[in-house]
């Protein structure tokens, strides 16, 4: 990733921080987009306050990065959320809308506005965080499963639409990620079976590298033993 410019949404979360650190280690310039500023801004790392569910905010983000850095080589759609329950017949519209917006609408808006830059330069890498739940409807997680399934289909669509421009789009499908929040909610689980954020980041950064130039439209399982 030496010399590449990457946007990472949700870069202050557990997965996002791992992606940011690996990108920096591999020589990229990283712009974190989100609502919460990073504690530390350093060389080749900056923060742009962004509401990834708002089109004007996302448009402004991409325009600013393209102006400041000259281009955008890679987009990492990491921003997202999870909520367990209730069942479909008890779901409030606010519960439905919030996860669809945070998980799917955000990915759509970021892809929509970064693609013209990537197509014009005939190079780009888009990597999105979907989930194993996006492959199968499980009880009590309807908005989450639907939104992550949408990310998979959106990724495949973008891959088809942009492959002639040298742009690839891929998604990773983690099972349970080893985060502080997940440990708190499932204290008796086998944490060692979960996916370490650093391991997920390795796959994501690989998909954004030139080593993965022949891979597009993939939904890559990253399950560990969970």
N, C-alpha and C positions, 0 to 999 in steps of 0.2 A: 504493500500500500504506500510505498515511498512516493511522496510528492502528490498524492491524491487528496482531494477535498471531499469530506464526508459530512453529511447531516445525520444526526442521531436524534430522533424524537424520544422523549422519556429517558434521556441520558442520565438523570440523577437517581433512577431506580436501580435495583440490584442487577438486573440484566443489562440495563443501559450503561451503568458504570463499568461493567466488565467489558462491554463492547468498546467503550471509549478508551479505556486503558490499553486494550490490545491494539486498537487502531493507532494510538499514539506511539506505542512500542514499535509498530511496524512502519512508522514514518509518515503517517497521514496528518493532515490538518483537519481538525474536528470542530464542528459547530453543533452544540447541543441546543435543541429546541424544546421548550417546555414552560411550565408556569412557575417552577421553582428554580431559582438560580443556583448554580454550582457553588459550593463553598470556596473552591479555589479555581481561579482562571490562570492558565499558564501559557507558555509558549506553544503555539499551534493548537490551543484549545480556547474556545470562546463560547459565550452563551447568548442566545437571542430569545427573549421572552415571547412565547407563542402559545396561542390557543389552537391546538391542532384540530379542533372540531369547528373552527370558524374559517371560512374560505378566505376572507380578506387578510386575516392574520397569517395564514399559510402562504398566500400569495406574496405578502410583504417579506416573510422569511426568505423565500427562494430568491426574490429580487435582491434582497440585501446581501445574501451570501454570494450570489453571482456577481454583484457589483464589487463587493469587498475582496473576494478571492479570485474573481475572473471566471469561475466555472463551478459546477458541482459534478463530481465524478460518481458519488455513491450516496444512496439514501438508505438509512436503516429505520424501518418503522417498528419501534420498540414500545412506544406509548400504548397503554392498554390497562384493562382492569378485569376483575373477577368478582362475582358475587354468587353465593350458594343460596338457592331457593328464592322465592317460594315456587310452588307448582304453577303450571301455565294458567290454570283457571283462577289463581289467586294473584297473578302478576299485576302490578300497577303499571300504567303506561310509562310512568317516570322511570321505573326499573328497566323496562324494555328499551326505551329510548336512550337512556344514559349509556348502557353497554354497547348498543349498536353504534352510537355516536363515537364513543371513546375507542372502540376496537376496530370498527369497519369504516365509518365515515372519515376518521382521521387518516387511515391508510389511503383511502381514495383521494382525499384532497391533496395529500403530500405527493402521491404519484402523479395526479393530474397536473400539478404545477411544476414539478421537476422534470417531467418528460419532455416538454419543449426544449429545455436547455440540453438535455442528453441527446435528443434526436438531432438537434442542430449540429452538435459536435461529433455525432455518430459514435458515441461511447457513453455507457452508463451502467451502473449496477444498482439494483433495487433488491433489498433483502427485508422481508417482513416476518414478524413473529406471529404465527398462527398458533395452533395447539392440536394435540391429539383429539381433543373434544370436538374439533371441527370436522372430524371424519364420521362421527356417530352421535346421534342425539341421546344424551344421558339424562336421567331424571334430575330435576331440580336445578338445571343449569341451562335452560332453554336460550335466554338471550346471549349468554356466553358462547354456547355451542354454535348458534346460528351466526353470530358475528365472526367467529373464528373460521367457520366454514366459508363464509363470504370472503374472508381474506384469502383463502386458498383459491377460490374461483376467480377473484379479482387478479391475483397474481398470475394465474394461468392465462387469463385474457390479455393482460398487459404484455406478457411474454410473447404471445402470438402477434399482437399489434406492433410491437417494437423490435422484433428480432431482425428485421431488415436494416435497422439503424445502428446495429452494434450494441444494443441495450439488452441486458438480461434482467429477468425478474424471478426471484425464487423465494420460498418461504421455509421456515423451520417450524417443526411441530414438537415442542417439548411436552413431556408428561407433567410431572410435578417438579417445579424448580425449587432448589434448596435456598429459600429466602427466610429472613427473620419472621416475616408475617406468616408464612406457611408453617414454620416450626411452632409458632405460638398457637396456631389454630389446630395443629395436629401433633401435640407434644409426645404422644406415644408411638409415632411412626418411626420407621427405619430411615433416618435421614440419609444414610449412605447409599440408599437405593435411588435417591432423587437425582435430578440433573443439576450439577454445579453451574452457576452462572458463567464461570470461566470456560467450562467445556462447551456450553451453548455458544458463547462468543467465538470460540475457535471455529466452529462450523459456519457461523454467520460471516466472519471476516474472510474465511476461505471462499465462500460463495461470491464475495465482493471483489476477490482478487482476480488477476489475469490467469491464474492457474485454473480457475473455474469458467473460463470464457466459453466453453462448449456446453455449459449447463444452464438451461433456462426453462421456466415453467415447472420446476421441481418443488415438491412438498416433502422435505427431508425429515424423517422421524429422528428425534433426539430424546430417547426415552430412558437411557441408563437401565436400571432394573425396576423402575416404578411402573 
